[in-house]
């Protein structure tokens, strides 16, 4: 007897970002890629984001679907516009338009800092998501929310009057992409959200006198995921839980880590239109052509014998830049290698890399800012990819690097542990890993990797081919999320 096929679900992704419409970081890529993969499994998907004024309206088609009234607390009503566009011309994207909150220069902040009313902005957005589902008569089986901006939706879902609720059979999944961002704000937002003060308690919304929106999502969601298995373990420990480890331990049986995937339509050295020459694991000559092209483009000495060590990264404390500052200048003097950076962030870090490029012309190229095209060319043309992160919930850089035959030199943390094995310990390894978050440990590993480049070409080639042979497709992750959805849905009586 054939196994009965699983039912198709209605799944709604509520998020603050979605590529290519609105993107600050990896969250945007995850939303677009995972939703497409779940759609390919046969599920009916909707993605909902705010209609930011920064979205380039010349690049996409938008259809006005109508207006709706969102009822907040304190008898406050907001009229919104609802627009629709699409991802890949088939997956429907809904955009909630409310000028007072979303017609601004940035998504979360402006040059002077974070918007002071973010709790109001994204609390309102989360409530509006439910309102438009009701208005459009499209009731999801699963609301999948992401990080603090939409986590309060889980609370709204549970607190909606159950007798007449259209969502009584809907369930919620909260994905924590980075637990260090929790949405902590003044508690006076609660009346606006329509949350009773009785729920301002340490087991719900309260966190040292403030509202913690991520904490509320953890309390009210039906299931919690993170973006890698190791990160799911790390956030249960005081060192990794950013103050929420004990709270999360109470939900440990309903917490799982699922490693992010890679959009292999965009990140594939065999078909990448931005790189100088296509290549794959069976023939790395194309990679050598990419290396030469990168050296020529960035003004580096052209030589296949000189290894290129690169970084494509946000220049934030999390990324371990402080470990590099005492290491790189000395290494560039003592070792024969080239260093390429693409990234932006903290000014002192930007200034450090700029000074390196001045001090080591022809050996260092510091590219401050971000370019999708240059990022692809760096991953294709580099020999090593540096990733000394203090913590890394998942990380995408090490995934891209391996698929392009570029060997990670990385700290063993979070998603790096789940995606990179040390070639010195594992014949199937694809990188070099260090444990201790110190400059000395990083410096020693960099020297080891460069020594292997000179003296162990067999090890280098094995690491390259092992990395290129890995499967980081979103299809694998989508099936694991699908398992979570079916686990939490109410069982139908036969």
Secondary structure, DSSP 8 states (H G I E B T S, - for coil): ---------EEEEE-S-BTTTB-SSHHHHHHHHHHHHHHHTT-EEEEEEE--TTS-TTSS--EEEEEEEEE-STT-EEEEEEEEEEETTTEEEEEEE-HHHHSSSSSSEETTEE-TTHHHHHHHHHHHHHHHHHHTT---SEEEEEHHHHHHHHHHHHHS-TTT-TTTT-EEEEEES-TT---EEETTHHHHHT--GGG-STTTTEETTEEEHHHHHHHH-SEEEESSHHHHHHTTSTTTSTT-HHHHHTTGGGEEE----B-TTTS-TTT-TTSSS--BTTBTHHHHHHHHHHHHHHT----TTSEEEEEE--BSGGGTHHHHHHHHHHHHHHS-EEEEEEE-B-HHHHHHHHHHHHHTTTTEEEEES--HHHHHHHHHH-SEEEE--S--SS-SHHHHHHHTT-EEEEE--HHHHHH--BTTT-TT--EEEE-S-SHHHHHHHHHHHHHHHHH-HHHHHHHHHHHHT---BHHHHHHHHHHHHHHHS-----
